[in-house]
Amino acid sequence: MTINITKPEVSDKSQDSEIVLSVNGVSKKFCRSLKRSLLYGVQDITSELLGSRTKSDKLRPNEFWALKDVSFELRRGESIGLVGKNGSGKTTLMRIIAGLIKPDTGFVKGVGRVAPLIALGAGFNPILTGRENIYANMSILGLSKKEIDEHFDEVVEFAEIGNAIDAPVQTYSSGMLARLGFSSAIHTNPDILLIDEVLSVGDAKFVAKCERRLHKLRENGTAYVIVSHHSPSILSACQSAVYLSHGEVIASGNAEKVVNQYEADLFNDGRTQASGVMFRDERTSDESPGLDIVSLFFRGNDDEILQALVSGKAVKLCIGIKSHQKIDNVNLRLAISELGGEGNSILYIGGSNDNKFFDLLPGKYEIQIHLPYLVLGPGTYSMYLFLRKDSFYTLDIVEPFIFTVNSNGKMIKSKVYQPRSWELVSIEAE
């Protein structure tokens, strides 16, 4: 599946000349058995040396596809996000793009210098000093000694290593190692930057400095491939995204749509999406206690019946009822819990608490509860609803009513939606 990313306004170069990364039908398999993996490795190396290795598109015993037929293109100055659960193949794909491992099928074509920000500091030699590791690390990334000499002071200053630069890196903290690795990579002025969950490399002040530098690189034409479980980071930095699951592309294209689908799957945890709509057969007056619930669903702003809700959107909870006789002081009580959770109510609404009682004559009605903002986060929920006369006499019950809430793209770390508005207020104009 090919990702078509909108080209920004650039010079009069042709569109194809702006493509800096092309991933074409890339697949990679691994073996679950260590002994078999070593055996297959020896067989593959031998076949490659003899020139007899054939296309490796079939699984051998105990093998599985870590990636299967992944394709996309990236142009200069653009960025694409990779999302998916742990084990979905994101890091494997990044390592293939970086040239650290070979694909079994397909190929990757890159233009210019590639700088992988993957497991920062992992390639440093612990017995060498920070200075020696900078030269070794940046030379691996393609810089000459002269170029490293020119950038050396900038690398040290950015990493905030100070006098520790001439101490063995085995004496460094993990944060110091990460900062030095990050600084070494970004000062190579790469054409393609691979970012794999590595922006938490220090305190908030240092992270902000890293983000400013990344923004400057992108303005100068550096293209990004970003892996992150933090959806806002993908949405703020990427035009497009690829959603991977078990090595296969589930969705691709517009970043917001892809992230929304990923979050929906993540929060629903593989459960089938609930319909969120219920209709009951009507009972006769002899079968009824006098008042029955005949329907239950949500409506949107256009009064359409919703199959699923969206966090933060306005909705109406609609309860259809049929009264067989005159009944006074009718009210509703409902409790909403996470499906599969501990059973504790997240949201409780009671007509008696809101002093909302209805006097009914025989006929059909729809009680509507208007929710200007749906505060529930993404997930699947169960609702228990009680139709009462006064505060204690129960007329009818719905237990449980299952419905789904989808993400609005801003809920990855929130269980509830907080309505808000923004305003810039001038305190003192010059």
C-alpha positions in Angstrom: 0.0 0.0 0.0 1.5 3.3 -1.1 1.2 6.5 1.0 0.7 9.6 -1.2 1.8 12.6 0.9 0.9 16.1 -0.3 3.9 17.9 -1.6 4.7 21.2 0.0 5.6 24.3 -2.1 9.2 23.9 -3.1 11.4 24.9 -5.9 10.7 23.9 -9.5 12.2 20.5 -9.1 10.1 17.6 -10.4 7.9 15.8 -7.9 9.8 12.6 -8.2 13.1 14.3 -7.5 11.7 15.3 -4.1 11.2 11.7 -3.0 13.9 11.0 -0.4 12.5 7.7 0.9 10.7 4.9 -0.9 9.7 1.7 1.0 8.5 -0.9 -1.5 6.8 -4.2 -0.5 9.1 -4.7 2.5 8.6 -7.9 4.4 10.8 -9.4 7.2 10.5 -12.7 9.0 12.0 -13.9 12.3 12.3 -17.3 14.0 10.9 -18.0 17.4 13.4 -20.8 18.1 17.0 -19.7 18.9 18.5 -23.0 17.6 16.5 -22.8 14.3 17.3 -19.1 14.0 21.0 -19.8 14.1 20.7 -22.7 11.7 18.7 -20.5 9.2 21.2 -17.8 9.6 24.1 -20.0 8.6 22.1 -21.4 5.7 21.2 -17.9 4.4 24.8 -16.6 4.7 26.1 -19.7 2.9 23.6 -19.3 0.1 24.3 -15.6 -0.2 28.1 -16.3 -0.5 27.5 -19.0 -3.1 25.1 -16.7 -5.0 22.3 -19.3 -4.8 20.0 -17.5 -2.4 16.5 -17.3 -3.8 13.6 -15.0 -3.0 12.7 -15.5 0.7 8.9 -15.1 0.6 7.9 -18.4 2.3 8.0 -19.2 6.0 10.1 -22.0 7.4 9.2 -23.9 10.6 8.9 -21.6 13.6 9.2 -18.5 11.5 6.7 -15.6 11.5 6.3 -12.4 9.6 7.4 -9.3 11.6 6.6 -7.2 8.6 4.5 -8.1 5.6 4.4 -6.1 2.3 4.7 -2.5 3.7 5.1 0.4 1.2 5.1 4.2 1.4 6.9 7.2 0.0 8.3 10.3 1.8 9.2 13.6 0.2 11.7 16.2 1.3 10.5 18.3 4.4 7.6 16.0 5.1 6.9 13.5 7.9 5.0 10.3 8.4 4.1 8.6 11.6 4.1 4.9 12.4 1.5 3.8 15.0 0.6 0.4 16.5 0.8 -1.7 19.6 4.1 -3.1 20.9 5.2 -5.9 18.6 3.4 -4.5 15.5 6.6 -4.2 13.5 7.3 -0.4 13.9 10.9 -0.7 15.2 11.7 -3.5 12.8 10.7 -1.3 9.9 12.8 1.6 11.3 15.8 -0.7 11.5 15.4 -1.8 7.9 15.1 1.8 6.8 18.3 2.6 8.8 20.1 -0.3 7.1 20.7 -2.2 10.3 18.9 -5.3 9.0 17.9 -6.5 5.5 14.4 -7.2 4.4 13.5 -10.7 3.2 11.4 -9.2 0.3 11.0 -5.8 -1.1 13.5 -2.9 -0.9 14.1 0.5 0.6 15.5 3.3 -1.5 16.8 6.4 0.3 18.3 9.6 -0.9 21.0 11.4 1.1 22.1 10.8 4.7 19.9 8.8 7.1 20.2 9.5 10.8 18.5 6.9 13.1 17.4 8.1 16.5 16.8 4.6 17.7 18.0 3.4 21.2 20.1 6.5 21.7 23.5 5.7 23.1 23.2 2.0 22.5 26.1 2.0 20.0 28.5 3.8 22.3 31.6 2.0 23.5 31.5 2.2 27.3 35.3 2.3 27.8 35.8 5.1 25.3 35.3 8.8 26.3 32.5 10.9 25.2 34.8 12.7 22.8 36.0 9.4 21.2 32.4 8.1 20.9 31.3 11.3 19.2 33.9 10.8 16.5 33.1 7.1 16.2 29.4 7.6 16.1 29.3 10.5 13.7 31.8 8.8 11.3 29.4 5.8 11.2 26.6 8.3 10.2 28.7 9.4 7.3 30.7 12.5 8.4 34.4 13.0 7.7 36.8 13.9 10.4 36.9 17.5 9.2 33.1 17.7 9.3 33.1 16.3 12.8 35.8 18.8 13.9 33.6 21.6 12.6 30.5 20.4 14.6 32.2 19.0 17.7 31.8 22.0 20.0 28.1 22.3 18.9 27.5 18.7 19.8 29.0 19.0 23.2 27.2 22.3 24.0 23.8 20.9 22.8 24.2 17.7 24.8 25.0 19.7 28.0 27.8 17.2 28.9 30.3 19.7 30.0 33.6 18.5 31.5 32.3 14.9 31.4 33.2 14.8 27.7 36.6 13.3 28.4 35.4 10.7 30.9 34.5 7.1 29.8 30.8 6.9 28.9 30.4 4.0 31.3 30.4 6.7 34.0 27.5 8.6 32.3 23.9 8.4 33.4 21.4 7.0 30.9 20.1 10.6 30.4 23.6 11.8 29.5 24.1 8.9 27.1 20.7 9.7 25.4 21.5 13.4 25.1 24.9 12.7 23.6 23.4 10.3 21.1 20.7 12.7 20.1 23.1 15.6 19.7 25.5 13.5 17.6 22.7 12.4 15.2 21.0 15.8 14.6 24.3 17.5 14.0 24.9 15.3 10.9 22.3 17.5 9.1 20.5 14.4 7.8 18.2 14.2 4.8 16.1 11.6 6.6 15.6 11.4 10.3 14.3 8.2 12.0 12.7 9.0 15.4 11.7 6.0 17.5 10.3 7.0 20.9 13.5 8.9 21.8 12.3 12.5 22.6 12.2 11.9 26.4 15.9 12.5 26.7 16.0 14.9 29.6 14.0 17.3 31.6 11.2 19.4 30.0 13.6 22.2 29.2 15.9 19.9 27.2 13.0 18.2 25.4 11.8 21.7 24.3 15.3 22.4 23.0 15.2 19.1 21.0 11.9 19.9 19.5 13.1 23.4 18.4 16.1 21.8 16.7 13.9 19.2 15.0 11.6 21.9 13.7 14.6 23.8 12.3 15.9 20.7 10.5 12.5 20.1 9.0 12.3 23.7 7.7 15.7 23.0 6.0 14.2 20.0 4.2 14.9 17.1 6.5 12.2 14.4 6.2 11.0 12.5 9.3 9.7 9.0 10.0 8.3 9.0 13.6 7.4 6.1 15.8 5.4 7.1 18.9 2.6 5.8 21.2 1.8 9.4 22.0 -0.9 10.3 19.4 -0.7 14.1 19.8 3.0 13.9 18.8 2.0 12.1 15.6 -0.9 14.5 14.9 1.2 17.7 15.5 4.2 16.5 13.5 2.9 14.4 10.6 0.7 14.8 7.6 0.3 11.1 7.1 0.5 7.9 9.2 0.7 4.2 8.8 -1.1 1.9 11.3 0.7 -1.5 11.7 -0.6 -4.6 13.5 1.2 -7.9 13.5 3.5 -6.6 10.7 0.6 -5.7 8.3 -0.8 -2.3 7.3 -4.2 -1.9 8.8 -4.7 1.7 7.7 -2.7 4.5 6.0 -3.2 8.0 4.7 -4.4 11.1 6.6 -2.8 11.1 10.0 -5.9 12.1 11.9 -8.0 9.3 10.4 -5.3 6.7 10.9 -4.7 7.7 14.5 -8.5 7.7 15.2 -8.8 4.1 13.9 -5.7 3.1 16.0 -7.1 4.6 19.2 -10.5 3.1 18.6 -8.9 -0.4 18.3 -6.6 0.3 21.2 -9.4 1.4 23.6 -11.9 -1.2 22.5 -9.2 -3.9 22.9 -10.4 -6.1 20.1 -14.1 -6.1 21.1 -16.7 -5.8 18.4 -18.1 -2.3 18.3 -21.5 -2.2 20.1 -24.4 -1.0 18.1 -25.5 1.5 20.7 -29.2 1.2 19.7 -32.0 -0.8 21.4 -35.6 -1.4 20.5 -38.0 -3.6 22.5 -41.3 -5.2 21.6 -44.2 -3.4 23.2 -46.1 -5.1 26.0 -49.8 -5.1 26.5 -51.4 -3.2 29.4 -51.9 -6.5 31.2 -48.2 -7.4 30.8 -46.9 -4.0 31.8 -46.5 -2.4 35.3 -48.0 0.7 33.7 -44.9 2.2 32.0 -42.4 0.6 29.7 -39.0 1.4 28.1 -39.4 0.7 24.4 -36.2 2.1 22.9 -32.8 3.5 23.9 -30.3 5.2 21.7 -28.3 8.4 21.2 -29.0 11.2 18.7 -26.5 13.7 17.2 -26.9 17.4 16.4 -29.0 16.5 13.2 -31.2 14.2 15.2 -29.8 11.2 13.4 -29.5 8.0 15.5 -25.8 7.3 16.3 -24.2 3.9 16.1 -21.1 5.1 18.0 -20.3 8.3 19.9 -17.3 10.6 19.8 -15.6 12.1 22.9 -16.4 15.8 23.3 -19.3 15.9 20.8 -22.8 17.0 21.8 -25.3 14.1 22.0 -28.8 13.4 23.3 -29.6 10.2 25.2 -33.1 9.3 24.1 -35.3 6.9 26.1 -38.5 5.9 24.4 -41.3 5.1 26.8 -45.0 3.9 26.6 -47.4 4.8 29.3 -50.5 2.7 29.7 -52.1 4.9 32.3 -51.8 8.2 34.1 -48.6 8.2 36.2 -47.0 11.1 38.1 -43.5 11.7 39.4 -41.7 9.6 36.8 -37.9 9.9 36.7 -34.8 8.1 35.4 -31.7 7.0 37.0 -28.6 5.7 35.1 -25.1 4.5 35.8 -22.3 4.1 33.2 -19.3 1.8 33.7 -16.4 0.7 31.5 -17.1 -2.6 30.0 -14.7 -5.2 31.4 -13.6 -2.8 34.2 -14.1 -3.1 37.9 -17.8 -2.3 37.7 -17.5 1.1 39.4 -19.7 3.8 37.9 -17.8 6.5 35.9 -20.9 8.6 35.3 -24.1 8.7 37.3 -27.2 10.7 36.4 -30.4 10.8 38.4 -33.6 12.6 37.7 -34.3 12.9 41.4 -30.9 14.6 41.9 -31.7 17.1 39.1 -35.3 17.5 40.4 -36.6 16.3 37.0 -40.0 14.5 37.4 -42.6 14.0 34.7 -46.3 13.6 34.9 -47.6 11.3 32.1 -50.9 10.5 30.5 -51.4 7.4 28.5 -49.3 7.5 25.3 -45.8 7.3 23.9 -43.0 9.7 24.9 -39.3 10.2 24.4 -37.3 11.5 27.4 -34.2 13.3 26.1 -31.1 14.0 28.2 -29.1 16.7 26.5 -25.3 16.3 26.9 -23.5 19.4 25.4 -20.2 17.6 25.6 -19.7 13.8 26.0 -17.1 13.5 28.7 -16.4 9.8 28.3 -13.1 8.8 26.8 -12.7 6.2 24.0 -13.8 2.7 24.9 -16.8 0.4 25.3 -19.3 1.1 28.1 -22.3 -0.5 29.8 -25.2 1.5 31.0 -27.8 0.4 33.6 -31.0 2.4 33.4 -33.9 2.5 35.9 -37.3 4.0 35.1 -39.0 4.9 38.4 -42.1 6.4 40.0 -41.0 8.8 42.8 -37.6 7.8 44.2 -37.9 4.1 44.9 -40.7 2.4 42.9 -39.0 0.8 39.8 -41.2 0.5 36.7 -38.7 -0.9 34.2 -35.0 -1.6 33.8 -32.4 -1.8 31.1 -29.4 -3.9 32.1 -27.0 -3.6 30.5 -27.1 -1.3 27.4 -23.7 -1.5 25.6 -22.3 1.4 23.5 -19.0 2.5 22.1 -17.2 5.9 22.3 -14.6 6.7 19.7 -11.6 9.1 20.0 -11.7 12.6 18.8 -7.9 12.4 18.3 -7.0 14.2 21.5 -7.8 11.6 24.1 -4.7 9.2 24.2 -3.8 10.0 27.9 -7.3 11.0 29.1 -10.2 9.0 30.4 -12.5 11.9 30.3 -13.0 14.9 28.0 -12.6 18.4 29.4 -14.5 21.0 27.5 -12.4 24.1 27.0 -11.9 27.3 25.0 -8.8 29.4 24.3 -8.3 33.1 24.2 -5.4 35.5 23.9 -5.9 38.5 26.2 -3.7 41.6 25.7 -2.4 42.9 29.1 -0.3 45.7 27.8 0.1 46.6 24.2 3.2 48.4 23.0 
